[in-house]
Structure formats: structure tokens, C-alpha cells
Amino acid sequence: MNAQQLKNAILQEAIEGRLVPQDPNDEPASILLKRIRAEKERLVKEGKLKKKDLEVKPISEDEIPFEIPDSWEWVRLKSLVSILGDGIHGTPEYDITGGYYFINGNNLSKNKIVIKADTKKVNEKEYQTYKKELNDKTILVSINGTIGNVGHYNGEPVILGKSACYYNLIDISLKPYITMLMYTDYFLKYAVENATGSTIKNVSLAVMNDFLVPFPTVSEQHRIVAKIEELLPKVEQYGKAQEELNKLNEELPERLKKSILQEAIEGRLVPQDPNDEPASVLLQKIREEKQQLVKEGKLKKKDLEESPISEDEIPFAIPESWEWVRLSSLLQLISDGTHKTPNYVPIGIPFLSVQNISSGKLTMDKIKYISEEEHNLLIKRVKPALGDILICRIGTLGKALKIYWDFEFSIFVSLGLLRPVNERLTDYIVFCINSPLGFNWIQNHKVGGGTHTYKINLGDMPNMLIPIPPFPEQKRIKLKIEQIFAEIDKLKK
């Protein structure tokens, strides 16, 4: 049960007479209702009310929604008020220099009238034309569009629009209980079920007048309100704690995954095997592969250059069989997509950007398409292939994803593309970029901010440090991560 459900349940308990005990010494509600009736009759004699204001529709047994204590009474809202009306149905003449505000239901919140920055103003003439009989016995409720906002009148200089219903209670002592009643599911369900309109719901004044009030003794009303005031802050605390727990539960799977990735790249996820060929041998083989690519004209000699790594750069210790290396040593290509927005077409070649991989997997729900002709031009710059790595480099930063899908596509400038010298390295490089190590590097090297979107410059990426294990250990790490991640994903379900 969430906080709102708990609040609803408490309010329902209250209006069914089950929140606080009844006191046999309390004056029955029927006596109070007789006094209210007598007061309305007096107002009729004084010409302040009309005889029709005394006319109330009888209550049938079929209408009664739930049982209430013997000392309570069912009564229509109309019986408890001297007036029930709404605001003007037209538009007043606005005046930005006016001293009065034109409010609607959206200005009502938590028993207050809220004057917003965009609330329109009117002058004295408009105020005198449209003002209503509002006083300290007034309760306001939104009845058009958003239903159920509640406010109290405290002398604010306002006129009302049609979405704000107001009613003045005969007895001010009823105000706390009747206000509480407006927040119950019982009232909101009644209002919505009896509203008209398909798109914008509207509750008529007749429906408001006919609303059935479960009416306790006046003493019990006070006890109920006091109990509610005691309980609701605790419900609010429960709600905040629940929100924090929900947030933690939402974040926990990703936190666990990052923690596992960090364990992996520090050499603490799987045991080392002394029979493994050390990473230094693997790196030598990668250099030889790069030298072959130079001979084939696919790389330049400068691509063989490796910047030395100083002790000060190394962020943590790794096993003896591992090696620290710069990302550029493992790659044959670092590029990004077109810097020019292409011409999109309804059907064609998929065109990917950050939004399509920022979730950590390929999403096609917001995919855009380009023509085959434009695609053929764009792949002259960079042609993505199976086993390449895409990385979010503008906006959402750093999320890396191995290309595991087998169809033609082009990419936008917001995506970087990394091509390892050997595809066997791809999974481990992705793990490193997505780990806290990669995240921290990206945060330290991102540029932009303020009015500019953060981005990662491609020229900085070759210098990222990668801790490289022996290749057999990379395979063991991959299998272990896939196993653990599958278990973590079950937490989301």
C-alpha cells in the first residue's frame, strides 16, 4: 500500500465512523441538524435566503453508500450551506494594473487560494460586478477540468471563474470536517461519476447540492479531524520513505551492475589462472596486427605510436598478469557520425543517434530513416559493422554498446564509433567504458556545460586508460558478468 492509498483508507475509515470511538454522551447529529435547519429558516425570514433554499431532495435507502454509526445522520450538502454557487461563465475584462485576481480551480491547493505568476488581474469595476459572497465559512472546490482541488477563502481580493465552486456553511464549526470530506475518494468518485463531458469533466451545482454527507456528532467531527491531523504527517513521512525506497530499488540494479563491472576490471570478479598467457603477450600480438594493417594501408605509421603511462595516471592496482594500456593501442578506428542533419524519409535505412542506445540496448521506437542514396554517402565517412562499439558522446555521455544487430545503418555525430583491432576485445572494452572507471574518466574529460551540451571530444578518447587481462580471463569475465547481470535483471521484474 502506497502513501496515497494509506491516506485514502484512513479518510474512508474516518467518514464511516471507524477511526475514533463514538461517545454515548455526545449530542446526536440530528440535534445539530435541527439547529442548522432553524438557522436557515431564520435567514429566510430575514430575506437573506429564499424558501427554495430550504427544499432538499429526500434521501432514499438505495442512495446510501455505506453504513454509519447510529448517532450519525445522512444529509445532503445543500442542507448544510447558506449558498452554493460557482464563478462567472464568461471572461472578465483583464487589467494588468488591477488590484484583484481572476482565479479558477487550478488556483486552489491544500486549503488555500494560490495566486500564481500568470494569474490574470481585473480592476475594481470588474470586481464589483462579479464578486461573490465569500467569507470565513466558505469552502472552494474545483469542479471543471481538474476535479477536487480545495481552498479556503481568507480575504483574498479575487473573483471566481466557472471551474471554482464555492459554498458557505451555516455553521463554521463544520468547516474542518466538511473540508476533510472533500479529500476522500468517496467524494471524488461521486463527483467524477456524476460529471458531464467526455474530454473536460464538469460537475454541476445540482450534483454538488445533492452530495450525501455522512454527518457525525459535532464532538466526533472534532475528534476525527484531530486524529487526521495527527496521522497525516506520519503518512507523509511514510510516503517520503517509500519514495526513497522506490528510488533505491530503481537505481539498485544499475548500481549493482556498475559495482560488478568495477570488480571485473580490477581483477577481483574471477580468479586468475597462472597458466594463462599474460596480457603483455596479448598486447604484443595486437601490435603485430596493427603493423600488418599499416602494411595493408589500412592504418598509418603514426597509429602505431603509443604514449607512455606514468605511475601518477594509474588509478588502482591490477593483477601482475594484467597490463595498463591506452585505448588507442587496442583500436584501429575512432570516428563519429555525420555532423550534418540528414534528410529524413518515412521508410529507408535506419539512422541512429544517442536516444537509440542510451538505455544500454538498441531501441527502435524513435528510430529515424534516411534514403539509401544518403546512406551510401554517409558510410564513406564511417561504416558501422558487427563487433564495433558505439558510444554516446553528446548529451547522454559515455554509454557504450557493442553492435550486435546485423542490418545496415548510419550514425549521427552524437555517436562515436570504436573499432577494436581484434573483435575479441570488444566485450571487455565495453565493460571498461561502462564501468565507474570509464564514467569517472568521461566526467573528468567532458567539455561544454552552461548553455552548451556536454560532449566527449574524439581526440581525447585515445588516452583513456584500460586495464587489460589475459585473453582467457577476459572470456571468464564476460561469462561471469552475463550470468550476474541476468540475475540482477530479475530484480526489475
N, C-alpha and C positions, 0 to 999 in steps of 0.2 A: 504494500500500500504506500503510494507516494504521499507527499505532504498535502497536496490539494485534496486527494481522496480522503485523507485523515480529517482535514478541516471540514469537508462536506459531511462526513459521518458524524462528527461532533455536533455540527449545526443541526443535523437531522435528529439526533438524539435530543437536542435541546427543545425543538419545536414539537416533539412527540411526548414531552414530559418525562424523559428518562435520564436527563443529565443531572438534575438536582432533585432531592426528595420533596414531595408535597408536604405542606404543614397544615394539619386539620384546623388550626387556629386562624388560617388566612381567610380573609373575606372572599367569598366566591366571586369568580369573574362576572357572574350575572349581575351582581350588585353594582360593579363598576360600569357595566354596560348600561344599566338603568340611569346612572348619573350622567353618562355621556349622552344618552338619548334626551334626558331632561335639559341638558345644556343646549343641544341642537334646537329643541323646541323653544327655548328662551330666545335664541338667536333669530328664529323665525318670527316670533312676536315683535322683536325689535327691528324687523325688516332687514337684518343682516344676512339671512338665508331665506330661501323660498321653500314653500311647502313640499315641492318635488324633491328637495334635498333630504327630506325625511323618508322618502319612498325607497325601500330596499327590496330587491328581489328575494323571495323566500328561499331557504336552503333545503334542498331535497336530500333524502338519505343516499341517493345514487351519487351525489356530488362529493360526499365526504371521502377524502383520500386515505385517511388513516385514523386510528383510534387515539383519543386524548384522555387525560385524567378527568374524573367526574367533576372536579372543581373548575375545569376549563369550559370554554364555550367556542363554538364555531361562529364566526361573524364575518360579514363582507367588509372589505376595506372601506367602502363608502360609508358604513355606519360609524367609522372612527374619525372621519375627516369633516372639516367645515367646507373645504373646496378641493377639487381635484381637476387640474387643467393642464394644458401644455402651452408652448410658446407660439409665436406668430408663424404662420404657414407661408408667408411671403418673405421678401428680402427687405430689410430696412435700408435707409439711406446712410451709407457709411460716411464717417468723418474722422480722418486721422488725427484731428486735433480734439476730438470729442472726449468727454470725461467718463463715458460709460462703455461697457463691453457687451458685445453680442455673442452669447455663449450657446453651445449646443451640448448634446450628450457626451461628446468627446472631451468636454471641459470638466466632466465630473469624475472624480477619482478618490477613493478611500475617504469618503465622507467630506470631501472638500470640493469647492469650485476652484478650478485651476485656470488662471489666466495665462495663456501661452503667448509666445513672442508674436505669433501670427494671428492672434485673436483680434477680430475686427472691432473698431470703435464706432460709436454713434454719439450725436450731440444731445443736449438737454431736451430739445423738441421731440426727437425720436424716442427718447427715454420716457417722457411723459405720455406719449401716445401708446407705447407698448408695454409699460411696466406692469408687473403682476403683484398680487398681494402676498409678498414673501415676508416671513418673519421667523422668529426662533423656533416655531413649531413646524417649519417647512422641511420636508424631505424631497429631494430631487432624484429622479431616476431616468436613465436614458431608455427610450422606447422605440427608437428608429435607427436602423443600421446595426450598430453595436447595442445590444440589449443588456441592461443590468448594471451599468455604471451608477454609482450612488454618490450624492453630495448633500451637504447641509448648507443652508443659507446663513451667512454670518455678516450681513450688512454690505455685501459686495455691490458695487454700482453696476448692475447687469440688467439686460433684457434677455428673454429666452427665445431660442429657436424651437421649431416644431419637434425636434428629436429629444427635447428635455421636458419630461413630465414633472409636475410638482403637485404635492398635496400637503395641506395644513392640518395637522392633527388637532382634535378638540382638546386633548389633554396632553401637555408637554411631557408628562411622566411616561407616556407610551413610546417616546421617541427612540430611546436606546434599543428596546425590544423590536419595534417595527423596523428600524434600520437594519438590525441583525437579520431579520426575516428576509430582507431584500437580497442578502448574500447567499441564501440557501439554494441548493439545487431544486428544492420544491418550488420556489418562486420562479427561478429561471426556466425550468421545464414548463411550468404553466404559461409563462409569457411567450416562450418560443412556440409552443404547441397551438396557442391561440392567436399568434401573429398572422398577419396577411402579407402577401407579397412573396414572389419567388426568389428574386435576387436580393432586394433590400427588404428586410423584415420590418414590419411596423405593428406595434401593439396599440390598439385603440384605447381611448379613455374609458369606454364601456367595459372593456376587458379588465382594465386596472380597477375600476369600481367594483367589479364582481369577484375580484380575487378573494378566496376564502382564507381568513386568518385564524390559525389555531391560537386562541386567546387565553393565556394563563391569568391567574390572580395577579394583582399588581405587585404583591410582595414576591411572588415567584418570578415574575418578569425581572425584578431587580436581582434576584439570586442567580437567575440564568445568565444575565448579562455579566454579572461579576465573575461567574465561573468561566464564561467565554473569554473574558479579558485576561483571566489567569492562564487559560490553556493555550490560546492562540500564539502568544510569544514562544511557548515551548514547541508548538507545531512549526513555527517559523524556524526555530533553531534546528529542529529535526529536518526541515526542508533543506536548509543550508548544508547540513552534514550529509544529507542524501545526495545533494548536487555534487559535493566534493567527492563522495564515494563513486558516483556515476562517472565523474570526470576521470578519477583514478582508474576505474575499470576500463574506460575507453582508451586511456593512454597506456595502461599496463602492457598490453600485447606488444606495442611498438617499443616501449621501454625495455621489455624483456628481450626483444629481438636485437636491439642495439647493444644491450649488455652481452648477449651471446656472441655477436659479431666482434666485439672488443676482446672477449675471451679468446675467440678464434685467432685473431691477428696478433695476439700476444703469445700464442703458442700454449695456451692453457686449456683449450677445449678438448683436444685429443692428445694422447701420449705420443712422444717422439719415438721413432724406431731407429736404433743405431745402425741398422742395415740399409737405411735409406741413403741414396746418393745425396750428398749435401747440396744446398741451394747454390753454392758457388759454382758447381759443375753445371747446374741448370742454367745459370746466368751466362756461363761461357758458351753453352750451346745456342742461347738466344743471340749473343753477339755474332756467332758464326752465321746464324740465319740472317741477321741484318747485313752482314758483309756480303752474303750471297745476293740479297736484294739490291745492294749497291751495284754489284757486278751486272745484274739484270737491268739496271737503270730505273728501278722502282723506288730507290732511295738515293739520297745524295751522301757524299762522304761526311758532311757536317752532321748528318743524322747519327753517325757513329760516336760523336763526341759525348762524353759523359762528365758532368760536373762533379767534383769530389764532394763527399758528405762529411761535414765536420762533426765532432763529438757534441758540440752545442746544439746541433739540429735534431739529434736523436731523442725522441720523446719518451721512450721506455725501453727496457731490456727485452731481448728476444732470445730464444734458444740458440745454442752455439752452432747448430747446423743450419740456421737461417742466415739471411743477409738483408741489410738495408740497401734499397736501390731507389733511384728516382723513376717516376712513372714513365718518363720519356725512354728509358732503357728497355721498357717492355713493349713499346708501341712502334708500329710502322706508319701510323697516321693519326693526326689530331686535326679535326676540322669542325665546321658547323654548317648549318643550313643557309639557304639564301637569305640575304639581308633585305630583299625587296618583297613586299607583299604580292603574291601571285594573283592571277585572275581565277576566282573560284568558279566551279561549274557544278551542276546538280549531281552528275554522275561522272566518275572518272577515276584517276589514280589518287589514292589516299595521300593527304598532306598532313604530316604530324607536327605538333608543337608541344610545348610544355604540358598543357592541360591533358594531353593524351597519355602521358606516362607518369605524371607527378604523384599518382596514387601508388606507384610501385609496380604497376602492371599496365598492359595496354588496354585503354578504354576507347571504344569506338562510338560512344553515344553522341559526342560533339565533333565527330570527325568532319574534316572539310576535304574537298576534292579539287584536283586540277586536271587540265586536259593532258592527254598523252604527249602532245607536242611540247607543252611547257615542262612536263616531267623529264622528257629527253634532254631538254636544255639544262635543267637543274642538276641532273646527275652527272653532268660534265664537271661540276664543282665537287660533288661528293655523292657517291652511290652507296647507300646503306646495304649491308649484306648480313646474312646469318652469322651470328657469333660476334658481330660488332657490339659496341656498348654505346647507348645513348645516355646523355647526362643533361639534366636541367641546368641551364647556365644563365637564364634571365628570369627574374620574378621568383618563382619557386626554385630554390637553389639546391644543387647537389645530388638529388635523387638519381641514381644510376640504374639502368635496366639493360640486361642482355637482350639483343634482338633474337627472339625465339620463334617469330612468325615468318612464314615463307610466302610473302607476296611483295610486289613492287610498291615502293612508296618514296616520297621525298620529304625533306625536313625543313623547318623554318630556322631562322637564326637563333631562336630561343633554345634550341637543342644543339649540344655538342656531340660529336661522334668520335669515339676512340676505337682504333683497330689494333689489337694486340699482334705482335709478331707471330705468335702461335696461339691459335684459338683455345688451346688447352688452358691458357692463363685467364681466360675471360671471366669465369665464375669467381675466381679468387679476387681479381681486380675489382669486380662489382662489390664483393663483400667489403673490401677495404674502403672504397669510396662511400659506401652506405654506413660504415661504422662511425662511432664517435671520433675516431682519428680523422676520417675524411671530413666529417661535419665540422670539427674544430679547424681544420686546415682551410676549409671553404669560408668559414666565418672570419678567419684572420686575413684572407686574401680577397674577399669580395670588394667590389668598388660600387660607388653610387650612394644612394640614400638621399634623404631630403626630398626634393622634387623629382629625383631621378630613381628609376627602378634599379635595385641591386642586381649585379651580374658578376659572373666569373670571366675574366679575360682568358682566352685560349692560350695566350703567351705565358701565363703563369702556371698552367696545368702541368707542363712537363716537369716542373720542380717538386711536385708533390712526392713525399717520401712514402715508400711502400715496403713493409717487412715481408720478405719472400721466404716461404718454407720450401723444403724439398718437394718435388712434384708429387710423390706418393702421399705425402702428408696433406698436400692441397686437396687431393681426392678424398682423403679421410675426413678432412674438414668439411668439404662440400656435402658429403653424405650425412654427417652428424648435424649440420645446420638444417638440411632439408627435413631430417627426422624431427628435430626440436621445433622448427617453425610450424610443422604440421600439427604438432601438439598445441602450440601456442594459438594457432588459428582456431582450434576448437573452443578456446576461451571466448571468442567473439560470438559464438553461436548460442 
